[in-house]
Structure formats: structure tokens, C-alpha cells
Amino acid sequence: MSHLLQSTFIPTTPTTLDRSLIFPRTHLRKTHVVESKIREIFMPALSSTMTEGKIISWVKTEGDKLAKGESVVVVESDKADMDVESFYDGYLATIIVPEGNSAPVGSPIALLAESEDEISLAKSTPTTATTSSSSQEMTGTQAAAANVTEEAASVTPVAAAAAVLSSSGGPVKMGSSIHPASEGGKRVVASPYAKKLAKEFGLDLRGLVGSGPNGRIVAKDVEAAASSAPVAAVGATAAKPPPAAPGVELGTTVPFTTMQNAVSRNMVESLAVPTFRVGYTITTNALDALYKKVKSKGVTMTALLAKATALALVKHPVVNSSCRDGKSFTYNSSINIAVAVAIDGGLITPVLQDADKVDLYSLSRKWKELVDKARAKQLQPHEYTTGTFTLSNLGMFGVDRFDAILPPGTGAIMAVGASQPALVGTKDGRIGMKNQMQVNVTADHRVIYGADLASFLQTLAQIIEDPKDLTL
């Protein structure tokens, strides 16, 4: 039997048909033996920093037939939720990691049978899987599968669909609230944030139409339904605003979410970088006036600040550089502005790529799209991992100044405070009122020096105080 334990195929021909047990081999008619495969579906690596993934929902149930390229499961990586598809036809024989549990990248999460007849065989196949739930660690170790092929069922993230706009500019409802992979509507597929919002608003997700990939319900679908639903339909919770924060049971210990684990790793990694900080005060009267003019065209203050920062970085490429190995640094060829965004349960930095080359209005539209995808946890890895310079703005909360922690792999991050009126002295000796904001830049001192930041901030101040180039 030892040779069978190393076989890449599982013979499905009953032993009663093996006539070599009865007749001499020389008298046998040459027959074709059909062999089948049982493949492991592994937890995919959806980003370069992902070490484990959480199963948000199984799109398919045990026994369902799978087609190549069809979505099988929704996995939460360190920053986003992604639909995962199979590269093979077959049947989802058994689910190893249930919904709500996590598993390391590369560990088996399900078994895929080639035919319906092998489902029972796959169910009896021993597997090795390590999973953990949000409430407790669950580890199960068994003998390695003797009859599982070394060729694993490959899986790949399905690109998250951007919002589809109608000719009038409004969102077009696509699909149905019943996910096409569910059986008779038994399962409703929605993002975790959408489920949380629906619970707060007292909405039944089965009555909503999803605009996400494959009809998946996302946060904006719930918000739209809550704003248009009558009070009686929404329920008792609609009579009062949703709570500002979820209830916290004091004295409890809560494990990190997948995103919080990723943030924790990045922050610890940042401690190894020697950083320093430089602050600057910038007058914003001209920028505020420009914002009032272009706000009606969909331009956001974030886009204005990102554009101004990108134009300043063009003149100071060393501030846009990065050091990753401690022995050299790279002058990045693109200026990609990452902007910190707080989302439910964590923080993410969507990236405005080539911000120096994209016009202000397109940059604003792109930013809105990125924020919507970030809150729905549908950003693709390249949309949050390619930043070369980071902005963190807490001005909307009235914060006047703060320091930011440098993200790993980048050279600098700028913390932006609120623009506030201040009494200042003019060049002719008079006292006047001007709007001013404080910015503090944290930089990698292995690459960037004090004079570099001072020069960069002077250029940034000139652009913001005379913003005519921002709309070109």
C-alpha cells in the first residue's frame, strides 16, 4: 500500500473489476482505467502582506457543482474582501474551514472532487487544517491526506467591480440580492460592513438589491435602502439615529481582526526605521477660496491637497523616494499619493496613482470611487499597496496638529491639521486675520534630511498659497 500513499491520483475503479486478480495478465484485454483527482482548495494570498485569511462566506455549499472561473468563497484579507474563484471544474466536496473562521495562507480550506461520485470519498479524506475563529483559537491537526493530489486547486481573486453609472450619472442596480450561487435564496451575500449597517437600521438584507460583484450587497446599498424606506418598514430602530459606536462590554478581551493584525505588524515594523519630524504653517485663504469655486464640480479638499502635494514632490524627488533594504534607496518613478481613510474596524490607505499627471477633476472622481470601494472592502491590492507618499488628514475633526507614523516601505508621511483663523503680522507691520493650517511630516532619516523636508514644505506652501496650477 505504500506506493498508493504517494499516488497523485485516486483510482475509482472497484477492485471487483480488476481481472488481474483472476486471470493471468497475459490473457487480459487492454483496458483503459479512468482515474480521478481530489484537489485541495488552499487559502490564497490576496496581497503581499497577507499571512492569513478569514472566510466571510461560502458562495457554494457542499455538493454544489463548480465551473472553472466561478466564485467559490469570499475571503477577508488584511485590507479587503475578495471573491475567490476556482481554476477547475468539479464539485465542492467538503468545506474544511467554515464561515467566520480564519486559516493561514496556503492551508486547505476545502476539497474539490472531480466528479459527483468522488464526493463521499473526499469527505472521508483526512486533511490538515489550522483555523481560528473570532472568539477562540481552533486548531485541528490530522494526518496528511494520502490521496490528495500535489496539484492544488488554484484560486484567484476576482477583480472587484467598480460602481456602474447610468447615462444620468446615477448608479445602475445590477443583479439581485439573491446571489446567483445560492440555492433558492438560502444565502444572502453581503459585505461585513453592510451586515453591520443593516443590523443597526433594522433592515432585512433579503429585500435589498446588491450592486457589488455578482449581486453582492455593499454598504451603499444598505444606506440607500435606509434613506428611502418608510419608518414602519425599517423598524423600531429607524425612529432613532443609529448608535455612534457599537456597544462595548467592559472587561472583555477582543482579539484583533485580520485588518488590525495587519496594522499591528506594519506599526511594529515602522519602529525599526529612524524617523524625524518637521512642521510648517501654511496660509490657506487662497486654497479655501478655490475650494468654494470647484466644490460644486465634485472636487474634494482631499483631492486638492493630494494634487498640491504631488506637484511639490515633482520638484523634490528625494522626498518621494523609499528605502527597503537599509543599504540603498529608490527614486520612485511615479508619484502615488496614499491617503489614510478610517473604515469600520481599521484603517486603509487608498492610492491616487500618478497624482501629478491626473487633472484635479479626474482625481476627485477617482478618490470618490476609491473611498466607496474601501468602505465596501473591495479595494484590489494595487489600489492600497502602491503609495509612495502618504497623507493623513484629521482636519475635519477639528484637530489642529498631530504626528503620523511612517508606513513601511515609504519615505515620508504628512499629517494635516484643520485650517483655522489666526491673527498674524503682515509685512507692513499690521495685524491681520488669515486662515492657517499646521502640517507635520514624518520622514525616514536614512534617506531624507532636514533640509530636504524644509525645502519641500516651502514649495508646498507656495503652491497652496497660490493654487492657480492646481486646476491646470
BAKEKOL-47846 format. One line per 8 residues: their letters; for each residue x, y negated, z of C-alpha. Coordinates in pm, 1 decimal. Last residue first. Example, Ala and Ser with C-alpha at 12.3 -4.5 7.8 and 13.67 -1.06 7.14 Angstrom:
residues 2
SA) 1367.0/106.0/714.0  1230.0/450.0/780.0
***
This chain:
residues 472
LTLDKPDE) -440.4/-7314.9/-1497.4  -665.1/-7336.5/-1189.4  -389.8/-7303.5/-930.5  -157.3/-7549.5/-1104.0  -352.4/-7853.6/-980.3  -304.2/-7748.8/-616.1  -103.9/-8048.6/-488.2  -91.1/-7990.4/-110.8
IIQALTQL) -118.3/-7612.9/-165.8  158.5/-7602.3/-426.5  391.8/-7829.1/-227.5  330.4/-7628.5/90.5  416.8/-7304.4/-90.1  742.8/-7455.4/-217.1  838.9/-7568.1/132.3  742.7/-7225.8/266.3
FSALDAGY) 975.9/-7053.8/16.7  1268.1/-7281.3/107.4  1222.6/-7214.2/478.2  1187.9/-6842.1/413.9  1513.1/-6821.5/217.4  1696.0/-7045.9/465.6  1601.4/-6812.2/748.9  1728.8/-6500.2/576.3
IVRHDATV) 1563.7/-6224.6/372.9  1720.2/-5885.6/302.8  1824.8/-5725.6/630.9  1618.0/-5988.2/813.3  1292.3/-5826.8/702.7  1035.5/-6105.9/727.6  745.8/-6229.2/941.9  595.0/-6549.6/802.2
NVQMQNKM) 386.7/-6782.6/1016.9  134.2/-7023.5/865.2  -36.5/-7307.8/1051.3  -314.0/-7504.0/889.2  -373.8/-7877.3/857.0  -664.9/-8103.3/776.3  -564.5/-8468.3/797.7  -663.2/-8766.4/1008.7
GIRGDKTG) -444.8/-9075.2/1003.3  -204.7/-9270.8/1220.5  -2.4/-9546.7/1061.7  374.7/-9576.1/1030.7  394.2/-9619.5/653.6  487.0/-9253.9/606.1  172.5/-9140.6/783.7  150.2/-9011.0/1139.7
VLAPQSAG) -85.2/-8723.7/1204.6  -409.9/-8672.2/1394.2  -539.3/-8323.5/1323.2  -837.1/-8165.5/1151.6  -825.9/-7783.0/1139.6  -742.0/-7524.6/874.6  -753.3/-7186.3/1041.3  -446.2/-6963.5/1065.9
VAMIAGTG) -255.1/-6768.3/801.7  -12.6/-6487.9/888.2  237.0/-6419.4/609.1  400.7/-6080.0/555.9  752.9/-6022.2/425.8  996.3/-5776.1/270.3  779.5/-5471.5/208.4  841.8/-5098.3/252.1
PPLIADFR) 680.3/-5070.5/593.4  420.4/-5338.2/673.5  563.6/-5629.5/877.5  362.6/-5703.5/1190.8  176.5/-6036.2/1189.6  218.3/-6334.7/1420.3  -62.3/-6571.2/1519.0  -180.8/-6929.1/1473.1
DVGFMGLN) -502.2/-7135.6/1466.6  -755.0/-6855.8/1510.2  -1101.0/-6992.8/1429.8  -1234.1/-6655.1/1320.1  -1227.8/-6752.6/950.9  -860.9/-6844.1/999.3  -763.2/-6486.9/1067.5  -579.9/-6442.0/736.2
SLTFTGTT) -318.7/-6170.9/684.1  -132.6/-6194.4/354.9  113.6/-5927.7/238.4  394.6/-5926.6/-16.7  498.7/-5639.0/-247.6  167.8/-5450.4/-239.6  144.8/-5118.3/-424.2  -20.0/-4898.7/-159.5
YEHPQLQK) -377.8/-5034.2/-147.6  -517.6/-5019.4/-500.7  -266.4/-4758.8/-617.1  -415.6/-4516.1/-362.9  -772.0/-4549.1/-501.9  -1016.2/-4750.8/-294.6  -1349.7/-4582.2/-223.3  -1385.5/-4637.1/149.4
ARAKDVLE) -1720.5/-4818.2/98.6  -1576.2/-5118.2/281.4  -1261.2/-5096.2/67.7  -1461.3/-5061.4/-256.1  -1660.2/-5376.1/-182.5  -1341.2/-5560.2/-81.6  -1165.9/-5453.0/-402.0  -1453.0/-5568.5/-624.3
KWKRSLSY) -1467.1/-5906.1/-450.7  -1092.2/-5944.6/-496.2  -1112.0/-5860.3/-865.1  -1375.8/-6125.8/-919.4  -1161.9/-6380.2/-734.0  -850.6/-6291.2/-936.6  -1048.5/-6322.3/-1258.3  -1146.9/-6675.8/-1154.5
LDVKDADQ) -796.1/-6775.4/-1046.5  -620.7/-6659.2/-1362.5  -402.8/-6346.6/-1346.2  -28.3/-6389.0/-1402.3  89.4/-6480.8/-1051.0  -144.9/-6227.7/-891.9  19.1/-5943.5/-1083.0  -175.7/-5693.1/-871.2
LVPTILGG) -421.0/-5808.8/-607.5  -378.6/-5530.0/-353.2  -627.9/-5406.6/-95.5  -471.7/-5394.9/254.2  -661.6/-5172.0/496.1  -750.8/-5191.2/864.0  -944.3/-4962.1/1091.9  -1265.4/-4818.0/1229.5
DIAVAVAI) -1513.0/-5006.7/1014.4  -1314.6/-5238.5/794.3  -1076.4/-5525.3/864.2  -909.7/-5651.7/547.5  -539.5/-5736.3/512.3  -446.5/-5888.1/176.4  -180.8/-5731.7/-46.1  -36.2/-5965.7/-309.3
NISSNYTF) 135.2/-5785.2/-594.9  410.6/-5987.1/-758.8  564.2/-5750.6/-1011.3  927.9/-5673.0/-1098.6  1026.7/-5619.9/-736.0  1379.5/-5733.7/-658.7  1494.7/-5418.9/-484.4  1710.2/-5384.2/-175.0
SKGDRCSS) 2006.9/-5168.6/-84.2  2151.9/-4968.4/203.9  1870.1/-4955.5/458.3  1679.8/-4709.1/238.6  1355.2/-4896.9/181.2  1446.1/-5263.8/139.4  1196.5/-5487.9/-39.0  1192.7/-5803.7/-251.0
NVVPHKVL) 916.3/-6064.4/-278.4  1100.3/-6308.7/-50.4  1409.7/-6256.7/-271.9  1203.0/-6358.2/-575.4  1171.1/-6723.0/-459.2  1042.4/-6926.1/-755.1  787.4/-6665.5/-863.0  707.4/-6618.4/-492.7
ALATAKAL) 560.2/-6969.7/-479.1  321.0/-6890.4/-765.2  216.5/-6571.4/-586.8  148.7/-6755.7/-261.5  -69.2/-7014.4/-434.7  -265.4/-6739.6/-612.3  -314.3/-6542.2/-291.8  -423.8/-6854.6/-101.8
LATMTVGK) -676.8/-6948.1/-370.6  -802.5/-6589.0/-399.1  -854.0/-6571.4/-23.0  -1036.9/-6903.1/-30.9  -1289.2/-6742.9/-265.2  -1381.2/-6840.1/-619.6  -1730.3/-6741.0/-728.3  -1799.9/-7031.5/-958.9
SKVKKYLA) -1988.1/-7219.2/-684.2  -1669.8/-7213.1/-478.0  -1476.3/-7392.5/-751.6  -1539.5/-7753.6/-656.3  -1553.3/-7707.7/-278.7  -1231.4/-7503.8/-296.0  -1054.4/-7784.5/-478.2  -1141.0/-8029.6/-199.9
DLANTTIT) -1019.5/-7786.3/65.5  -693.8/-7738.1/-125.9  -641.3/-8114.0/-147.7  -704.5/-8161.0/224.8  -492.7/-7858.1/323.0  -183.7/-8004.5/493.1  64.8/-7726.6/568.2  241.4/-7657.7/899.7
YGVRFTPV) 520.9/-7400.2/888.6  635.5/-7106.6/1098.8  935.5/-6872.9/1062.8  956.5/-6525.0/1209.3  1227.8/-6260.5/1238.4  1242.0/-5888.5/1168.6  1488.7/-5603.9/1221.1  1302.8/-5296.3/1086.5
ALSEVMNR) 1284.3/-4984.4/1306.7  970.0/-5111.8/1480.0  789.2/-5105.2/1146.2  789.9/-4725.0/1150.4  588.1/-4730.6/1472.4  337.7/-4962.8/1306.5  312.0/-4743.8/999.1  253.2/-4428.1/1200.9
SVANQMTT) -16.6/-4595.5/1409.3  -192.3/-4731.8/1101.1  -200.4/-4382.4/950.2  -336.3/-4231.7/1272.6  -597.0/-4508.1/1287.2  -707.4/-4415.8/936.1  -746.7/-4047.9/1018.5  -939.0/-4138.9/1332.4
FPVTTGLE) -753.6/-4155.8/1660.2  -884.4/-3952.8/1951.2  -1130.4/-4113.7/2195.1  -1078.1/-4086.3/2570.1  -1380.0/-4176.8/2782.7  -1373.4/-4398.9/3091.7  -1629.5/-4643.5/2962.0  -1880.4/-4514.0/2710.6
VGPAAPPP) -1867.3/-4763.6/2429.0  -2178.6/-4864.9/2239.6  -2109.2/-4973.8/1886.5  -2037.0/-5342.2/1834.3  -2242.6/-5642.2/1728.2  -2562.7/-5444.3/1770.0  -2801.7/-5457.3/1475.2  -3040.1/-5751.5/1478.1
KAATAGVA) -3381.2/-5698.5/1636.7  -3714.3/-5611.6/1479.8  -3535.3/-5375.5/1243.5  -3456.6/-5137.9/1529.5  -3822.5/-5044.0/1564.9  -3845.4/-4900.6/1218.1  -3731.9/-4997.3/871.2  -4068.8/-4921.3/719.0
AVPASSAA) -4268.4/-5137.2/957.8  -4030.0/-5430.8/912.6  -4061.1/-5427.4/537.2  -3755.4/-5313.6/337.0  -3568.5/-5564.7/120.2  -3277.6/-5656.3/348.3  -3239.9/-5303.4/484.3  -3240.3/-5148.7/136.5
AEVDKAVI) -2971.6/-5387.8/14.8  -2757.6/-5321.5/322.7  -2796.0/-4945.2/277.4  -2695.5/-4960.5/-89.6  -2405.7/-5194.1/-3.0  -2268.7/-4938.3/242.5  -2240.6/-4653.1/-7.2  -2478.5/-4375.4/-113.2
RGNPGSGV) -2324.3/-4123.7/-353.6  -2502.7/-4096.3/-687.1  -2219.3/-3909.2/-858.3  -1973.0/-4186.8/-768.3  -2138.5/-4470.2/-575.1  -2464.2/-4648.4/-661.7  -2684.3/-4437.2/-436.6  -3064.6/-4462.1/-439.1
LGRLDLGF) -3219.7/-4452.9/-95.1  -3511.9/-4251.6/44.2  -3305.0/-3962.9/170.8  -3089.0/-4210.0/362.8  -3368.6/-4268.6/614.6  -3319.0/-4615.1/759.0  -3314.1/-4704.6/1128.9  -3102.4/-5012.9/1068.7
EKALKKAY) -2826.3/-4899.6/1303.4  -2845.6/-4539.7/1179.8  -2836.0/-4653.7/818.6  -2531.2/-4867.3/893.4  -2344.8/-4570.4/1042.1  -2439.5/-4345.6/751.3  -2320.6/-4608.9/503.8  -1992.5/-4638.4/693.8
PSAVVRKG) -1940.1/-4262.2/675.3  -2002.6/-4262.9/298.1  -2317.2/-4091.8/175.3  -2411.8/-3755.2/26.7  -2765.4/-3640.1/102.5  -2791.1/-3264.8/149.2  -3093.2/-3039.3/120.1  -3212.7/-3222.9/-190.8
GESAPHIS) -3317.4/-2913.4/-380.9  -2968.5/-2776.6/-378.5  -2708.2/-3047.0/-365.6  -2454.7/-3092.5/-645.3  -2651.0/-3365.3/-822.8  -2652.5/-3571.2/-502.1  -3006.8/-3667.5/-412.4  -2997.1/-4043.4/-360.1
SGMKVPGG) -3022.5/-4069.9/-733.8  -2808.2/-4161.7/-1027.5  -2709.6/-4514.6/-1112.2  -2874.2/-4835.9/-997.7  -2737.7/-5121.6/-1207.6  -2590.7/-5404.8/-1006.5  -2683.8/-5754.8/-1111.6  -2491.6/-5967.0/-1361.1
SSSLVAAA) -2781.4/-6021.2/-1598.9  -2626.2/-5786.5/-1853.2  -2609.8/-5520.1/-1585.4  -2306.5/-5458.4/-1370.7  -2152.8/-5126.4/-1282.6  -1965.8/-5125.7/-949.6  -1633.3/-4946.3/-981.0  -1626.1/-4568.4/-987.0
AAVPTVSA) -1385.4/-4391.2/-754.0  -1145.7/-4179.8/-954.1  -1199.7/-3812.7/-878.6  -928.2/-3684.8/-653.4  -752.7/-3366.4/-772.7  -775.4/-3006.2/-675.9  -569.9/-2710.5/-780.7  -693.8/-2364.8/-699.7
AEETVNAA) -378.1/-2202.8/-575.8  -156.0/-1970.5/-781.3  0.6/-1752.0/-518.3  -302.5/-1526.8/-546.8  -484.4/-1422.2/-234.3  -499.9/-1050.0/-164.2  -267.2/-1027.9/130.3  -407.6/-1335.0/301.3
AAQTGTME) -170.9/-1444.1/572.5  -254.0/-1302.3/916.3  -465.9/-1528.7/1134.7  -418.4/-1857.2/1311.5  -717.2/-2067.4/1426.8  -664.9/-2410.5/1577.6  -946.6/-2637.6/1693.8  -843.7/-2968.5/1852.3
QSSSSTTA) -1136.1/-3145.5/2019.5  -1389.4/-3423.6/1969.6  -1302.6/-3549.0/1622.1  -1246.9/-3198.2/1495.7  -918.5/-3024.0/1419.3  -830.5/-2758.5/1165.9  -546.5/-2517.3/1109.1  -607.7/-2246.3/852.6
TTPTSKAL) -457.6/-1908.2/775.7  -688.2/-1676.1/589.8  -812.6/-1317.2/617.8  -1022.8/-1210.1/318.4  -1358.1/-1065.2/417.8  -1547.7/-1358.1/271.4  -1339.9/-1329.6/-44.8  -1454.8/-970.9/-99.3
SIEDESEA) -1817.6/-1074.5/-48.9  -1775.9/-1345.6/-309.9  -1598.4/-1111.1/-555.1  -1916.4/-1000.7/-734.9  -2010.2/-1361.6/-811.2  -1698.8/-1402.4/-1020.9  -1365.5/-1581.9/-998.4  -1390.4/-1641.1/-626.8
LLAIPSGV) -1277.7/-1970.5/-472.0  -1176.4/-1978.3/-107.2  -1198.4/-2286.3/114.4  -995.2/-2532.8/323.9  -650.0/-2382.8/281.9  -357.0/-2585.7/419.3  -154.6/-2806.3/185.1  -222.7/-3133.8/365.5
PASNGEPV) -310.4/-3060.1/726.2  -676.3/-2995.0/816.4  -953.7/-3203.6/968.3  -1304.6/-3118.7/1083.6  -1625.5/-3316.1/1032.5  -1762.5/-3079.4/768.7  -1635.6/-2723.1/798.4  -1282.3/-2598.9/720.6
IITALYGD) -1277.2/-2240.5/590.8  -1568.8/-2256.3/347.8  -1631.4/-1925.3/172.6  -1698.1/-1803.5/-178.4  -1730.2/-2125.5/-376.7  -1782.6/-1954.2/-711.3  -1573.0/-1978.8/-1026.8  -1441.4/-2216.1/-1289.6
YFSEVDMD) -1105.7/-2375.3/-1220.4  -943.1/-2716.8/-1186.1  -1162.9/-2808.4/-893.2  -1272.5/-3160.2/-798.8  -1220.2/-3380.2/-496.6  -1439.4/-3681.5/-422.7  -1245.1/-3939.8/-228.2  -1291.1/-4127.1/97.2
AKDSEVVV) -1029.7/-4392.1/170.2  -740.0/-4507.7/387.6  -572.6/-4214.4/564.2  -760.1/-3961.5/354.2  -1126.3/-3873.5/401.5  -1223.0/-3582.0/179.4  -1547.8/-3533.0/-14.1  -1581.5/-3175.1/-141.6
VSEGKALK) -1644.4/-2974.9/-457.8  -1675.9/-3221.0/-743.7  -1682.1/-3052.2/-1084.9  -1378.4/-3067.7/-1314.0  -1388.1/-2695.2/-1395.1  -1729.7/-2560.0/-1314.6  -1831.8/-2424.0/-978.6  -2111.6/-2181.0/-893.9
DGETKVWS) -2255.4/-2209.7/-546.5  -2218.2/-1913.4/-310.9  -2109.0/-2121.1/-14.4  -2232.3/-2477.9/-47.3  -2112.8/-2749.7/-284.1  -2071.2/-3120.7/-211.7  -1904.5/-3034.8/117.6  -1899.3/-3345.2/331.4
IIKGETMT) -1655.8/-3569.8/516.8  -1377.9/-3311.4/545.0  -1088.6/-3489.3/714.6  -743.2/-3500.0/562.9  -393.7/-3450.1/694.3  -44.8/-3581.7/623.0  -135.6/-3868.0/387.6  140.6/-4122.0/330.0
SSLAPMFI) 196.7/-4054.7/-41.7  -177.0/-4054.2/-108.8  -454.8/-3804.6/-184.7  -252.6/-3501.5/-76.4  -499.3/-3219.2/-133.0  -631.7/-2980.8/134.0  -597.6/-2646.0/-42.5  -852.1/-2438.5/-230.9
ERIKSEVV) -733.6/-2079.1/-206.1  -786.8/-1859.1/-506.8  -944.1/-1519.1/-543.2  -848.7/-1373.7/-875.3  -993.3/-1096.2/-1086.6  -866.9/-788.0/-1264.6  -1028.3/-611.6/-1556.8  -871.6/-275.6/-1633.2
HTKRLHTR) -847.9/-197.9/-2003.6  -846.8/175.5/-2079.7  -602.7/399.3/-2266.3  -757.3/744.2/-2292.2  -606.5/968.0/-2032.4  -466.4/1309.0/-2120.3  -105.3/1216.8/-2046.5  -203.1/1072.3/-1708.0
PFILSRDL) -315.5/1413.4/-1585.3  -682.5/1420.6/-1489.4  -844.5/1378.5/-1150.4  -671.8/1091.5/-962.9  -566.0/938.0/-1292.2  -938.2/902.4/-1358.7  -951.0/577.7/-1159.2  -1322.8/513.4/-1194.7
TTPTTPIF) -1400.6/639.6/-845.7  -1145.8/389.2/-711.8  -1384.5/106.7/-798.2  -1240.7/-154.0/-1039.4  -1210.9/-488.1/-856.7  -834.6/-503.4/-854.8  -718.2/-809.8/-657.3  -444.1/-1000.4/-837.5
TSQLLHSM) -120.3/-1162.3/-728.3  -0.6/-841.4/-571.7  230.6/-863.1/-274.6  8.1/-671.3/-36.8  -65.0/-419.6/-310.2  300.8/-311.1/-330.2  296.6/-232.5/40.7  0.0/0.0/0.0
***
